[in-house]
Amino acid sequence: MKFRSVLFFLLSFLIIQPLVAQEGVKKQQARIEKAAEFLSSYVSYPSLTGFELEAGRFFAEYCQQQGLYLTYFSTDTASFNFAATLYPLSDNKPVVWLQHHIDVVPASDEEIWEFDAFSGTIENDTIYGRGVVDCKGLGVMQLMALLEFKQEYDGDELDFNIGLLAVSGEEFGGELGSAFVLAQFLKDLKPAVVLGEGGAGLPGILESDSDKVVYGVSVAEKAALWLKLELELVSFGHGATPAPSYANKVMINSLSKLNNRKLDLDFNRTNKRMFRKLGKAEGGIRGFLIRHMNWWIFRPFVVRYISNDPLLESLTTNTVTVTKIYNPPGPPNKISTTSTAFLDCRLQPGVNKKAFIRQIEKLLDDPRITVKEVNNAVESRATNPDKYFDALQEAILQEDPDAVVIPVLFPATTDNSLFRNLNIPTYGLVPAVMDQATIASVHNVNEKLPLLALDQGIRIYRNFLFNLLDERVRVKYKRQILLPALESRQ
């Protein structure tokens, strides 16, 4: 009888396992088809900054159809902001926010796009269109993950809420989006944690194991500071008889001094932690050097190494990029009396903005050049990894057990800083493996997202939401802990 029982078990296993596998494949295919169809439709709305209304309504109405509770914060053409939550916000529960922005950058050079930029074309298991990565694809990952959680969870009512936060204007600083919502509705949001855009899963980072994927979860990001340089200098007017000094010559010479400045490394708490974890994952001598990159004894080696790597330079320095130089209209043989340049500066966490501008003025070394701030750069604070980070890390490892998850400094600037500056735990991640071609397509022609990456993002976010049910994490949501903290932010 025992032999028959074992034989029956083996036969059952051999029969059932393929059936289970087939069901898994069917479920994945259905998930991908549903998400891809929705993302394609979402992309078809050309929601350039200032024109988010139609795309936002499309997303919001779908959320309502799926049984989520809607809260509108503003419904203007240029400022459409709403939340879709598992429970009504009026239930007064602390909320886990999954945040994305509706607006996209213009699709310049449309004539060289392989497909229409707002068609949402699906070709060769990849979806193309402006915003499929930044940031509509992320929003669809979050939405589908929440809907799966809603469908599969069959326990008691949660003592916390889960919500999707869709905002406008991120590409222009978030003034009409996240900044507006936080200024007017923070008390209603009751944020426990915010997950927004940021890093991704990158292969080829570790020389010791190039196949291992490193997921960079942003816990801080650089602050964007845009500066306008202006110079007016009346000199000879004809290009055939140039003066010893004229506006463009002075501006170019000063910008050369700025571009040739000494590399000034800034090792702070965030990037030191990042390098320690990355070095540990790398191992060996190279890993040791990465872990101790801030040691003064390695400074000459580090400076040479970083100066040849744009990514490392952006993570360890305050960067300055000359983005525009122009003069008023005129014929080629007329010497312009004015010269204007724009700088895109990205500052490390904790850097004083006014002190940095003074440093720029000193490097330009010409009092005739005036320096004006053209955006309202916010201070960049950091989130200390906590139980939410642990839940997200576990969610990633459930899909890719060999992955390395590292809290990172994000070199760009997103709405995440607006939340962090209110001491709200905030993490940035597009939870999917991205190759260089996909990353390079962001804000570029032929922006694209593999459908497998879309599916992976849904699964990781779903894992994250179920991980929040773990008692080790749920204690972070207890109202007696959170509500006093929320009141202190007011």
Secondary structure by P-SEA (a helix, b strand, c coil): caaaaaaaaaaaaaaaaaaaaaaaaaaaaaaaaaaaaaaaaaaccccccccaaaaaaaaaaaaaaabbbbbbcccccccccccccccccccccccccccccccccccccccccccccccccccccccccccccccaaaaaaaaaaaaaaaaccccccccbbbbbbbbccccccccccaaaaaacccccccccbbbbbccccccccccccccbbbbbbccbbbbbbbbbbbbbbbccccccccccccaaaaaaaaaaaaaaccbbbbbcaaaaaaaaaaaaaaccaaaaaaaacccccaaaaaaaaaaacaaaaaaccccccccccccccccccccccbbbbbbbbbbcccccaaaaaaaaaaaaccccbbbbbcccccbbbbbcccaaaaaaaaaaaaacccbbbbbcccccccaaaaaaaacccccccccccccaaaaaacccccccccaaaaaaaaaaaaaaaaaaacaaaaaaacccccaaaaaaac
